[in-house]
Protein backbone atom coordinates (compact mmCIF):
# COMPACT_ATOMS: atom_id res chain seq x y z
CA UNK A 1 0.00 0.00 0.00
CA UNK A 2 1.27 3.45 -0.96
CA UNK A 3 1.92 5.96 1.78
CA UNK A 4 -0.32 9.04 1.67
CA UNK A 5 1.59 12.31 1.57
CA UNK A 6 0.38 15.73 2.53
CA UNK A 7 -1.06 17.66 -0.38
CA UNK A 8 -0.41 21.03 1.22
CA UNK A 9 2.23 22.98 3.06
CA UNK A 10 1.60 25.11 6.12
CA UNK A 11 2.60 28.79 6.05
CA UNK A 12 6.13 29.57 7.24
CA UNK A 13 4.86 32.26 9.62
CA UNK A 14 1.79 30.77 11.35
CA UNK A 15 0.71 33.92 13.20
CA UNK A 16 0.96 36.61 10.54
CA UNK A 17 -2.18 38.70 11.10
CA UNK A 18 -2.53 40.05 7.54
CA UNK A 19 -2.38 36.56 6.01
CA UNK A 20 -4.82 35.19 8.62
CA UNK A 21 -7.36 37.94 7.82
CA UNK A 22 -7.08 37.24 4.07
CA UNK A 23 -7.49 33.50 4.68
CA UNK A 24 -10.57 34.05 6.84
CA UNK A 25 -12.18 36.16 4.10
CA UNK A 26 -11.51 33.43 1.52
CA UNK A 27 -12.81 30.75 3.91
CA UNK A 28 -16.14 32.56 4.21
CA UNK A 29 -16.37 33.53 0.56
CA UNK A 30 -15.78 30.00 -0.77
CA UNK A 31 -17.35 28.05 2.13
CA UNK A 32 -14.21 26.09 2.91
CA UNK A 33 -14.26 23.66 5.82
CA UNK A 34 -10.85 24.64 7.17
CA UNK A 35 -7.61 26.37 6.19
CA UNK A 36 -6.12 23.11 4.99
CA UNK A 37 -8.37 23.31 1.91
CA UNK A 38 -7.03 26.79 1.21
CA UNK A 39 -3.44 25.65 1.70
CA UNK A 40 -4.09 22.72 -0.66
CA UNK A 41 -5.24 25.17 -3.35
CA UNK A 42 -2.10 27.28 -2.74
CA UNK A 43 0.12 24.21 -3.09
CA UNK A 44 -1.62 23.19 -6.31
CA UNK A 45 -1.15 26.67 -7.81
CA UNK A 46 2.49 26.67 -6.70
CA UNK A 47 3.01 23.27 -8.35
CA UNK A 48 1.45 24.51 -11.61
CA UNK A 49 3.63 27.64 -11.56
CA UNK A 50 6.78 25.56 -11.00
CA UNK A 51 5.86 23.34 -13.97
CA UNK A 52 5.37 26.46 -16.08
CA UNK A 53 8.80 27.81 -15.06
CA UNK A 54 10.44 24.53 -16.09
CA UNK A 55 8.59 24.57 -19.42
CA UNK A 56 9.74 28.11 -20.32
CA UNK A 57 12.83 26.60 -21.93
CA UNK A 58 11.09 23.42 -23.19
CA UNK A 59 9.84 22.74 -26.71
CA UNK A 60 6.65 24.36 -27.94
CA UNK A 61 4.93 20.93 -28.18
CA UNK A 62 5.40 20.32 -24.44
CA UNK A 63 4.25 23.86 -23.65
CA UNK A 64 1.15 23.42 -25.82
CA UNK A 65 0.29 20.13 -24.10
CA UNK A 66 0.62 21.77 -20.67
CA UNK A 67 -1.44 24.81 -21.69
CA UNK A 68 -4.16 22.62 -23.23
CA UNK A 69 -4.49 20.77 -19.94
CA UNK A 70 -4.92 24.06 -18.04
CA UNK A 71 -7.42 25.35 -20.63
CA UNK A 72 -9.43 22.13 -20.28
CA UNK A 73 -9.59 22.64 -16.51
CA UNK A 74 -10.56 26.28 -17.03
CA UNK A 75 -7.66 27.92 -15.22
CA UNK A 76 -6.58 29.92 -18.27
CA UNK A 77 -8.31 31.06 -21.43
CA UNK A 78 -7.64 29.72 -24.91
CA UNK A 79 -4.76 31.50 -26.61
CA UNK A 80 -2.89 32.16 -23.35
CA UNK A 81 0.88 31.88 -23.06
CA UNK A 82 3.09 30.30 -20.39
CA UNK A 83 3.57 33.77 -18.86
CA UNK A 84 -0.16 33.87 -18.02
CA UNK A 85 0.22 30.67 -15.96
CA UNK A 86 2.76 32.42 -13.73
CA UNK A 87 0.14 35.02 -12.78
CA UNK A 88 -2.38 32.45 -11.43
CA UNK A 89 -3.61 32.92 -7.85
CA UNK A 90 -5.38 30.80 -5.21
CA UNK A 91 -8.71 32.36 -6.17
CA UNK A 92 -8.39 30.96 -9.70
CA UNK A 93 -8.36 27.38 -8.43
CA UNK A 94 -11.07 28.08 -5.83
CA UNK A 95 -13.35 29.36 -8.62
CA UNK A 96 -13.08 26.00 -10.42
CA UNK A 97 -14.14 23.90 -7.40
CA UNK A 98 -17.43 22.02 -7.69
CA UNK A 99 -18.74 23.69 -4.53
CA UNK A 100 -18.25 27.19 -5.97
CA UNK A 101 -19.70 26.32 -9.37
CA UNK A 102 -22.82 24.72 -7.82
CA UNK A 103 -23.41 27.96 -5.89
CA UNK A 104 -22.71 30.26 -8.85
CA UNK A 105 -25.07 28.29 -11.13
CA UNK A 106 -27.89 28.92 -8.64
CA UNK A 107 -28.39 25.29 -7.69
CA UNK A 108 -27.78 26.19 -4.05
CA UNK A 109 -28.67 29.33 -2.12
CA UNK A 110 -25.32 29.58 -0.32
CA UNK A 111 -21.84 28.13 -0.61
CA UNK A 112 -22.40 26.12 2.57
CA UNK A 113 -25.61 24.64 1.14
CA UNK A 114 -23.73 23.75 -2.04
CA UNK A 115 -21.19 21.88 0.07
CA UNK A 116 -23.98 20.04 1.87
CA UNK A 117 -25.66 19.03 -1.41
CA UNK A 118 -22.35 17.67 -2.68
CA UNK A 119 -21.45 15.76 0.48
CA UNK A 120 -24.95 14.24 0.68
CA UNK A 121 -24.54 12.98 -2.91
CA UNK A 122 -27.27 15.15 -4.45
CA UNK A 123 -25.07 16.63 -7.21
CA UNK A 124 -24.47 14.87 -10.52
CA UNK A 125 -21.68 15.91 -12.90
CA UNK A 126 -21.83 14.39 -16.35
CA UNK A 127 -24.00 11.48 -15.19
CA UNK A 128 -21.76 10.64 -12.21
CA UNK A 129 -22.51 11.42 -8.57
CA UNK A 130 -19.60 13.36 -7.10
CA UNK A 131 -19.38 13.92 -3.37
CA UNK A 132 -16.10 15.84 -3.22
CA UNK A 133 -16.53 19.62 -2.84
CA UNK A 134 -12.94 20.29 -3.97
CA UNK A 135 -13.42 18.45 -7.29
CA UNK A 136 -12.01 20.64 -10.08
CA UNK A 137 -14.71 20.80 -12.75
CA UNK A 138 -13.50 20.70 -16.38
CA UNK A 139 -15.02 23.33 -18.68
CA UNK A 140 -16.85 20.79 -20.85
CA UNK A 141 -18.55 19.25 -17.77
CA UNK A 142 -19.66 22.56 -16.25
CA UNK A 143 -23.01 22.62 -18.08
CA UNK A 144 -23.86 19.05 -17.06
CA UNK A 145 -24.02 19.82 -13.32
CA UNK A 146 -27.46 19.21 -11.82
CA UNK A 147 -29.24 18.07 -8.70
CA UNK A 148 -29.90 14.36 -8.40
CA UNK A 149 -32.98 14.82 -6.24
CA UNK A 150 -36.22 15.45 -8.12
CA UNK A 151 -37.06 18.65 -6.25
CA UNK A 152 -35.54 21.86 -7.52
CA UNK A 153 -34.20 24.49 -5.18
CA UNK A 154 -37.31 26.63 -5.67
CA UNK A 155 -39.45 23.74 -4.38
CA UNK A 156 -37.45 23.40 -1.20
CA UNK A 157 -39.35 25.39 1.41
CA UNK A 158 -38.55 26.67 4.83
CA UNK A 159 -39.53 24.42 7.76
CA UNK A 160 -42.19 26.87 9.00
CA UNK A 161 -43.90 26.91 5.60
CA UNK A 162 -43.85 23.12 5.49
CA UNK A 163 -45.40 22.93 8.96
CA UNK A 164 -48.19 25.35 7.94
CA UNK A 165 -48.91 23.33 4.81
CA UNK A 166 -48.98 20.14 6.86
CA UNK A 167 -51.47 21.70 9.29
CA UNK A 168 -53.66 22.88 6.39
CA UNK A 169 -53.53 19.41 4.86
CA UNK A 170 -54.54 17.82 8.16
CA UNK A 171 -57.43 20.30 8.59
CA UNK A 172 -58.68 19.56 5.07
CA UNK A 173 -58.39 15.85 5.71
CA UNK A 174 -60.41 16.20 8.92
CA UNK A 175 -63.10 18.18 7.05
CA UNK A 176 -63.30 15.48 4.39
CA UNK A 177 -63.57 12.77 7.04
CA UNK A 178 -66.36 14.71 8.82
CA UNK A 179 -68.18 15.18 5.50
CA UNK A 180 -67.88 11.48 4.70
CA UNK A 181 -69.09 10.58 8.21
CA UNK A 182 -72.08 12.92 7.88
CA UNK A 183 -72.96 11.36 4.52
CA UNK A 184 -72.67 7.88 6.02
CA UNK A 185 -74.93 8.87 8.92
CA UNK A 186 -77.48 10.35 6.50
CA UNK A 187 -77.45 7.15 4.48
CA UNK A 188 -77.82 5.02 7.60
CA UNK A 189 -80.64 7.20 8.94
CA UNK A 190 -82.34 7.08 5.56
CA UNK A 191 -82.07 3.28 5.40
CA UNK A 192 -83.40 2.80 8.97
CA UNK A 193 -86.49 4.88 8.24
CA UNK A 194 -87.41 2.64 5.33
SULLIN-V809918 format. One record per residue. N is the residue number from 1. RES is the residue in one small letter. PSI is psi in whole degrees, 0 to 359 (NA if undefined). BURIAL is I if it has 9 or more other ideal C-beta (glycine too) atoms within 8 Angstrom, else O. Layout:
N|RES|PSI|BURIAL ; N|RES|PSI|BURIAL
//
This chain:
1|x|137|O ; 2|x|140|O ; 3|x|134|O ; 4|x|134|O ; 5|x|156|O ; 6|x|142|O ; 7|x|15|O ; 8|x|167|I ; 9|x|134|O ; 10|x|155|O ; 11|x|149|O ; 12|x|321|O ; 13|x|100|O ; 14|x|337|O ; 15|x|39|O ; 16|x|113|O ; 17|x|320|O ; 18|x|315|O ; 19|x|319|I ; 20|x|317|I ; 21|x|316|O ; 22|x|318|O ; 23|x|318|I ; 24|x|322|O ; 25|x|314|O ; 26|x|323|I ; 27|x|314|I ; 28|x|315|O ; 29|x|321|O ; 30|x|4|I ; 31|x|38|I ; 32|x|148|I ; 33|x|315|O ; 34|x|178|O ; 35|x|340|O ; 36|x|322|O ; 37|x|322|I ; 38|x|317|I ; 39|x|327|I ; 40|x|319|I ; 41|x|319|I ; 42|x|316|I ; 43|x|322|I ; 44|x|316|I ; 45|x|319|I ; 46|x|319|O ; 47|x|317|O ; 48|x|317|I ; 49|x|317|I ; 50|x|320|O ; 51|x|319|I ; 52|x|320|I ; 53|x|319|O ; 54|x|325|O ; 55|x|355|I ; 56|x|325|O ; 57|x|357|O ; 58|x|175|O ; 59|x|160|O ; 60|x|332|O ; 61|x|318|O ; 62|x|319|I ; 63|x|317|I ; 64|x|318|O ; 65|x|316|O ; 66|x|314|I ; 67|x|321|I ; 68|x|322|O ; 69|x|318|O ; 70|x|326|I ; 71|x|320|I ; 72|x|321|I ; 73|x|331|I ; 74|x|12|I ; 75|x|328|I ; 76|x|163|I ; 77|x|159|O ; 78|x|141|O ; 79|x|6|O ; 80|x|158|I ; 81|x|173|O ; 82|x|327|I ; 83|x|327|O ; 84|x|332|I ; 85|x|326|I ; 86|x|342|I ; 87|x|8|O ; 88|x|148|I ; 89|x|173|O ; 90|x|321|I ; 91|x|326|O ; 92|x|319|I ; 93|x|326|I ; 94|x|330|I ; 95|x|336|O ; 96|x|0|I ; 97|x|149|I ; 98|x|319|I ; 99|x|314|I ; 100|x|318|I ; 101|x|321|I ; 102|x|319|I ; 103|x|315|I ; 104|x|333|O ; 105|x|351|O ; 106|x|12|O ; 107|x|327|I ; 108|x|153|I ; 109|x|329|O ; 110|x|169|O ; 111|x|324|I ; 112|x|320|O ; 113|x|324|I ; 114|x|316|I ; 115|x|318|I ; 116|x|317|I ; 117|x|317|I ; 118|x|313|I ; 119|x|326|O ; 120|x|11|O ; 121|x|41|O ; 122|x|356|O ; 123|x|132|I ; 124|x|131|I ; 125|x|113|I ; 126|x|35|O ; 127|x|357|O ; 128|x|137|O ; 129|x|127|O ; 130|x|126|I ; 131|x|32|O ; 132|x|109|O ; 133|x|333|I ; 134|x|6|I ; 135|x|127|I ; 136|x|117|I ; 137|x|122|I ; 138|x|154|I ; 139|x|319|I ; 140|x|342|O ; 141|x|351|I ; 142|x|323|I ; 143|x|349|O ; 144|x|14|I ; 145|x|127|I ; 146|x|167|O ; 147|x|139|I ; 148|x|323|O ; 149|x|149|O ; 150|x|326|O ; 151|x|142|O ; 152|x|166|O ; 153|x|326|I ; 154|x|332|O ; 155|x|340|O ; 156|x|122|O ; 157|x|164|O ; 158|x|152|O ; 159|x|323|O ; 160|x|318|O ; 161|x|320|O ; 162|x|319|I ; 163|x|318|O ; 164|x|316|O ; 165|x|321|I ; 166|x|317|O ; 167|x|317|O ; 168|x|317|O ; 169|x|320|O ; 170|x|319|O ; 171|x|316|O ; 172|x|321|O ; 173|x|319|O ; 174|x|319|O ; 175|x|316|O ; 176|x|317|O ; 177|x|319|O ; 178|x|317|O ; 179|x|317|O ; 180|x|320|O ; 181|x|318|O ; 182|x|317|O ; 183|x|319|O ; 184|x|317|O ; 185|x|319|O ; 186|x|317|O ; 187|x|316|O ; 188|x|315|O ; 189|x|322|O ; 190|x|323|O ; 191|x|330|O ; 192|x|332|O ; 193|x|328|O ; 194|x|NA|O
//
